[in-house]
């Protein structure tokens, strides 16, 4: 099977921890100019990018999901594509397809690959649960493999490749909820939430999505994100923390209210996210708080609750159970 690679931009040079931390903080500051009053959400998005994962934003319309994705792309000088997921979308509308070559208006019998909008560094998959399961699978396969295959030829996606997917948790009409196996592909699920009154007043006065976003300038070349990812992957994660993560994962598999617990992929995602958090704090090692602070955002969407227990189901209940597990799990000293 042949393989073709998408070109990368910006040379990724080796970074010291101090330089990597400074770059990551500048990225948070840059994105925060467009999404005001949500530093914890901005930080979680940057951590997910640096950890090499993908982000699922589950919230009502109008709270800044598109702004967050667009600002992140601008700040890393990356290509950005927004795909509105609808019921009539086809997999080829995402990944592209083979087009016939012509010469002087006549077909030559040869074909060339025309990349789809998925070939971008930052892809906003808007209302992902409105597309058919077949389209969702095409996107999530690309997320896992960082490549798509058309007519037996594998085409590599640009690097970095970061998907920000959105869905409205309150509107279920005409939607296809993502099954647990596909939710597992997202490193982090997060809500943005409404701004507090002071921040909302600032947004009403200045409209940063219309004013600050167009003025954002890159703080990194998108190729430098790859260097940040390598620094994060080298952050020390000691054996005691490995045991801590394994005990949390095992507790989700044995919990009476959980039908499907956290997979090994979920445990790996938690470790990688913790390493990114340590980098943003300027540490070359992880601490228990890196795990506990991220556990709900990284793991809650990976568990399936058992409706037969009589407990509620949904994102809030999953998060509540994860917090119960964290409270009962011994924290390494």
TATAPE-V645073 format. One line per field, one symbol per residue. ss: DSSP state (~ for helix, > for strand, _ for the rest). burial: + if it has 9 or more other ideal C-beta (glycine too) atoms within 8 Angstrom, else -. Layout:
ss->???
burial->???
This chain:
ss->_>>>____________~~~~~~~~~~~~~~~~~~____~~~~~~~~~~~~____>>>>______~~~~~~~~~~~____>>>>>______~~~~~>>>>>>>>__>>>>>>>>>>______>>>>>_~~~__~~~~~~~~~~~~~_>>>>__>>>>_____>>>>>>____________~~~~____>>>______~~~~~~~~~~_~~~~~~~~______~~~~~~~~~~~~__>__~~~~~~~~~~~~~~~~___>>>___~~~~~~~~~~~~~~~~~____>__~~~~~~~~~~~~~~~_>>_~~~_____~~~~~~~~~~~~~~_____
burial->--++-+---+-+--+-+--++-++++++++++++++++--+++++++++++++++++++---+++++++++++++++++++++-+---+---++++++-++-----------+-+++++++++++++++++---+++++++++--+++-+--+++++++++++++++++-----++-+-+-+++-+++++-+--+---++-++----++-+++--+-++++++++++++++++-+-+---+++++++++++++-+--+--++---++-++++++++++++--+-++-+-+++-++++++++++-++--------+-+++-+++-++--+----
